[in-house]
Amino acid sequence: MLIAITREVSPAIERCELTHLARSPIDVGLARRQHDAYEQCLVEAGCTVRRLPAGDDMPDSVFIEDTSVVFDELAIVTRPGAASRRVETPVVAEALRKFRTIHCIEAPATLDGGDVLVVGRTVFVGRSGRTNDAGIEQMRRMLQPFGYTTCGVDVRGCLHLKSAVTTVGDGRLLLNPEWVQPSDFAAFPVVSVDPTEPFGANALRVGDRLIYSAAFPQTRCRLERCGLNVVTVDVSETAKAEGGVTCCSLVFDQRLL
Ligand code: CIR
């Protein structure tokens, strides 16, 4: 069974962290309705959704992906690169504790889950404005005993590694070649985003389908031409907070400890 942990849209989302986007008004009510519809997609893809609460001290709470990375064998609770986001991790760690043994990234390391892309037993970790070399090194040490290979890769021009590259199924990657070095991913078949849709590289594969933002129709056509079953969601409000579809859930196989 698949579990998807999500988190409420904070009433304070308009005070979110922003790095590459200018601030624009966010409709909190609409953001909540869009988040409900996103969760419904996760249910239709086979997930049991558990939504955690959030307060107005956590503007970015809905972007739960950044707070932890869940593997079959363990969960790694991160130390987010933005100091304002570090209050988000304890409740997520508590929710994960009954499913996985918890390991924690410790200072001075920083690491955001949005910088971690798992493809089989290879774990790519973006060296970004949020994730530093110490974070990559701690992750390598935690994962090595389980047979994972951790590869640090450079990210430029975007927030996280997964703004630039995600898995869309069967080892295939969706990638923006302006924001990551395609040669870092040469071992995998790649679909590139349409050049008019630079933010289109973030897709969430769950079960037999690909959950994808409705804002990128050209890239969606490229994905469908590969035979992928694409389900679109309107995520206009969280996109203004620099979030994509992977950011709003932690999806993993249930294995109770
Ligand atoms: C932030 O800057 O941390 C949030 N406003 C957006 C985080 C998006 N998360 C992600 O891409 N994994």
Residues whose N, C-alpha, C, O or C-beta is under 5 A from the ligand:
A	BS01	CIR	C16 E17 L18 D60 F63 E65 D66 G114 H160 A241 E242 G243 G244 C247
